[in-house]
Amino acid sequence: MSRASLENLIVALCRKPTQKVLTWGFFGIFLMHWVIKFEQVKEHGNFQELAIPSDPETLRKYPPFGIQTMEEFPDHGPYKIPPILHQTWKDTQIPRKLMSWVKSWVTINPNWEYYLWTDQTARDLINERHPKFLPVFDSYSENIRRADSLRYVVLYEFGGVYADMDVECLKPLDPVLRKYSCFMPQEPYEHPVLDGNFEILVINAVMGCRAKHPFMKLIIEQLPFFSHMWNVLDSTGPYFVTQMFNRYSRTVKSLQSTHEDAVYLAPAEYFFPTVDPIKFFWFRVQCGKFYKLSYIQKRACVNFKAHGAKRKPLPFSFTDHHWVHTYLEFRLSLKGPIDVHEIVPTVKFYRAVNTNHSWSV
């Protein structure tokens, strides 16, 4: 390049419009780099390149969380929890993305009854059975809070199993229903450990109880006192349920887990064997500060480096959560929804008539 050409280039680069274009260009490249990086981590959950020790001594010092084998379950006998599945949606039109997971429940548990709760039938039930709670229910700022509170009311009134629509059933749950009168799963162990540096976060995306169980009664009674909480997780979701579980457990600590008033805390491997992909990037950031982390957080990071964050359900997993986050997503499918009757022809709905009620197919 000649001296004149170089001088012209320097002059051009010094112009404000050029500098502005270059600045935005570099910013765009930088942003694109991190978007691609985020998607790669989200897709693969790769922690291999992080400076986390992985020698045998470290693996012994920081063992993985969880269980390796399944407990014994009865293969016959009476149900302690009725074989009923409850699911909720705003109406009878179900997004196609959720269709196969909804169908998995009725295919794998063919003798169960299936009840769908819509916005209207939910309000009818609460108005009829829990009228004092109705003002709180109506005052919730988000639909997810109403959906959360509804599931507790439904399980208290009728018993059965509640499952979010992005939860896939992998094997029959009858053994669980025969052994326990109430079960609450926990989120993947790494979720509370790396998010908040604590162990055990109870999740309400799958749960089962007999009707009139005192734990569900406690939850319903406490909902109004947490309705002011800013975050849905604290108001009606997992953090709220975890607090209620800890409170209830202290009052029944002498009971065996199979007692009719006990609540069984199920291992994450049973119902939530896979880590939420949306958390991969944040967990990777956390593990990048390995030497500043607590012991339990180091355990999580060592395990992620050794085995990756992206997992598959285990042979003894009853369900798998696909972490769709329907309350955050606005477009689930380019195709239109499908009526629930096409997925579950025997679906039942709650019909309230004054103070009486009935079920309709």
N, C-alpha and C positions, 0 to 999 in steps of 0.2 A: 504494500500500500504506500502510495506517495505521501510526502509531507502535507501537500495541499488537501489530499483526500482525508488524511487523519485529522487535520484541523477542522475540516467541514463536519466530520463525524462528531468531534468533541463539541462543536458549536450546536449541532443538532441535539445532542444528548443533554445539553445544558438548558434547552428551551423548556419552559414550564409544561406545555402540553405533552411533550415527550416524556418528561419525568413522571407526569401523572399516569400516562399509559404504562410505563415501565413499573411503577409502584403497584398499580392494580394487577399487572401481569404477574409480578413476583408473588403478590398476595394470593392470586388465584392458583398459582402452581403450589404454593405452600398449603393452601386449604385443600386442594385436590389430593395432595400427598397424604394428609391426615384423614381425609374421607376414605381413600383407598385402604389406608392402614386400618382404620376402624372396621371397614367391611371385611377385611382379611381376618382380623382378630375375631370379629363376630361370627364369621363363617366357620373358622377352623379352631378357635380357642387355643391358639399356639402360644406357649410360654417358654419354648425351648431356648430362645436367644437371650432370655433374661439372666442376669448374674445371680442365680440362685444355686447354692451348692446341691449336688446330687450324688455325692459319694455314699457308700454303704453306711458309714457312721451317721451321716445326716439323716438318711432314710430311717434308721433305727430311732434316732432322737426325735424325729417328727413323723410319727406314724399317721396313716390316713384315718379319716373319720369313718364312722359307720360300722355296718355289720357285713359279714361275709357269707353267712348262711341264714336260712329262713327258720323261724320258730315252728313248732308243731301246731297245726290247726285241725279241728274236727272235720271229718268228711261226711258226717251225718248228724242228725239230731235236730231239735227245735231251734228256731231262729230267736235270738235275743233282740235283734234289730229287724223290723219287717222288711221283706224284699221289695222295696219301693224305691224308684229313682225319681228324684225331683230335679228339674232344670228350669232355668228362668230365661226369658227373652222378652223384649218389649211387646211383641205380638206373635202371631203364628208363622210369620215369614222369616225363615232361618237362612242366614248367609251360607252359600254353597261351600265356602271354605271350611265350615264347621260340620257339614253334613256327615262325612264319613266317621268322624269322632262320635257324633251323637248316635249314629247307627251301631257303632261298636258295642255300646252298652246293651242294646236290646238283642243284638246277635249273640253276645257271649253270655248274657243273663236272660235267656228267653222266658223264664217263669216269673220274671219281675213285672210289676206294674210300672207304667211310665206316666208321670204327671208333669205337664208343662205349666209354668206360672207366667202369665203375661202381666203387663203393668196394671191392667184393669182387675184381673182376678187377685193379684197381690193386694191391691187396695181394698177389695171386697173382703178378703180374709181378715186383714188387720182391723178394718172397721167393725167386723162382726165379732172377732175373738179378742182383740186387744184395742178397744176404742180409745183408751187413755193414751196409747202410744201413737195414735193416728196423727195428732198435730205435729209431733216430732218427725214422723215419717214424711209427712207432706212438706215439712220445712227444710228437708235436706237439700243442699244446693246442687248435688250431683246425683245422677241416676244410680251410679255404682253404690252409693251409700244406701239407697233404698233396696237395691238388689242384695247387698250384704245383709241388711237387717231382716229382709224377707226370709232368707234361708234359715236363719235361727228360729224364726217363728214357725216356719213350715216343719222343721224337724221337731220342735217342741210339741206342736199340735198333732202331728200324724206319724212321726218317726220315719225312718228310712235312711237313704243315702242321698246327699246332695253332691252334684258335680258340675263344675263349670263346663261350658260347651266346647272349650278347647282342650278338654281332658279326654284322652283315649283310654278305653278299657282294654286291657291285655289278657286278663284271665278272670274267671268267675270270682266274685267277692263273697259268695255264700259262706266259705269257711270263716271269714272275718265276722260276718253277721251272726254266725252260730257261737262264736267264742266270746265276743264283747258286746256290752250293752251300749257303749258309746266309744267311738274312736276319733281321734284328731291327728292328722298327719303333721309332720314338720317339713319346712322347706329344706332344699339341699343344704347340707351343713355349712358350706362355704358362704352362703348368702348372708346370714347374720354375722358370721365371723369377720368377713372382709368389709361388710357394710357398716357394722356397728361394734365390732370387737366383743361380741357375746355369742353364746351358744344357745341353740334351741329357739326357733321362731315358728310358732304354730301357724298353719295356713288354713284358710277357710275355702279353698277352691275344691276340695273334696273333704267330706266328713260324714259321719253316720252316727245316729243315736236312736234309742228307743223313744217312743212318745212320752212326754211329760218328764223327761230326764231333768234332774235339778241343775245340771250344768247349763243347759239351754235356758232354763228359767232364770238363772243368775245373769246370763248374757243379756236377755231381753230386759230384765229389770235395770241393768246398768247402762243400756244404750242411751237413754236421755241425758245422762250425766256426762257423756262424751260427745254429744252432738255438736258442741261448739268448737271442737278441735279442727284446726285448719286443714290438716292432712287426712285424707280418707283412711290411710293405713292406721292412724291413731284413733280415728272416730268410730269406724265400723270394721276395719280390715285386720290384717294379721297382727299388727302391734297391739291393737285392742284385744283381740282374741287371746294372744299370748298372756297379756296381763290378767285376763279373766281366768285363764287356765292355771296360772301360778297361784292366784287367789283361791280358786276352788280346790286345787291340789292340797293346799295347806289344811283345809278343813276335812279332807277325806284321806289323809296320808296313811292311815292304818288299814285302809281297804285294799284288798287284792285287785289287780287290774281287771279281773273278770267279774267283779261284784257288779250288781245291777245299778249301783249309783256311782261307780268309778268311771274315770275317763282314761282310756288307753292312749298313750302317746306313741304313734306308729313311727318306725324308722323311716327316714326319707326314702330309702331304697324301695319301700313298698308302693308308695303312691307318687313320689316326686323324685325319680332317680336321675333326672337330667337337669343341668344348670341352665338358668335363663340366659340365652345368647346375648340379650341386650346388655347384660352385665359383664360380658367378657372384657370389653375394653377398659372399663373402670377397674376390674379386678387386676388386669395387667398393669395398670398404673399403680395400684396399691402394692402389688408384688415387686414392682420396680424399686420400692423403698424397703427391700427385704430386711436389712439390718436394723431398721427403725421400728419394726413391727413387734407385736406381742407374740408370745409363744404359740397361741392358738392360730394366729394369723400366719405365722411362719409354717405351721403344719399345713394349712390350706395351700400356701404357695408352693411348698415342696411337692405336695401331691399333684398340683396342677402341672408343674414342670415335668414330673415323672410320667404322668398319664394323660395330660391334656385336660382342658376344661370341657370339651365336647364329648359326651358320653352316650352310651346306649343303655336302654333299660336292662336290668338283670333278669335271669330266668325266673326269679321269684317276685318280680315287680307286678303288682296288680294293675297299675295304671301308669300313664305317662302324660305329663303336662306339656303342651306344645307352646305355652307362653305367648299366646297371640295378643294379649292385652287389649281385649275388645273395647274396654272403656277409654283407651287412648287412641285407637285406630278409627278412622272415619271412612276408609274405603277398604273393605275386606275382599271384594271381588269385582271384576269387571262384568260378570254375569249377574243376572237378577237373583233374588233369593228364591227359596223353595219352601212350599208350605209344609209344616211339620207333619201333616197327615201322610204325605208322600214318603217321609222318612220312617215315621212310627205310626202305622195305621190305627193302632189301639191306644193312641194318646188320650189322656184324660185331662179334663179341666175342672176347676172348682167353680161352682155356681152358688152364689149366695142369694137367698130369698128371705128378706127380713132377718129373723133370728135362726132360720133353718138353713141347711146347706145340703148340697148333693154333688155327685160327680157325674160328669157326662163324657161320653166317648165321641 
